[in-house]
Amino acid sequence: MGRNIVSQEYPNDPGKHSRLWRYEDIDKVLRKNKGTEAIQAMSRIEQLWIGIKKFDKLKFIDLTASLFLIITPDFTELNGIFRLVCLAF
């Protein structure tokens, strides 16, 4: 039910959703640099991206609840004010 409510807010613009569940929406937001401050979570993520990417607008990733994440990307090209939060198990 929550997924439907979030998706109905902006059906054609996943960058304005508070939660991203579908791989297609996550991929679109990251590839086209369409993320906004509205995004609070991406669910069931196994991998964020492959290789080195430069996301000028990406400032913060909190991976503490990313229980399904099995591969972390190369963060070397992200801007200097980027902050990564993660919890090791």
Beta strands, then each sheet from edge to edge (+ up, - down):
strand 1: 19-20
strand 2: 41-42
strand 3: 60-62
strand 4: 83-85
sheet 1: 1+ 2+
sheet 2: 3+ 4+
end
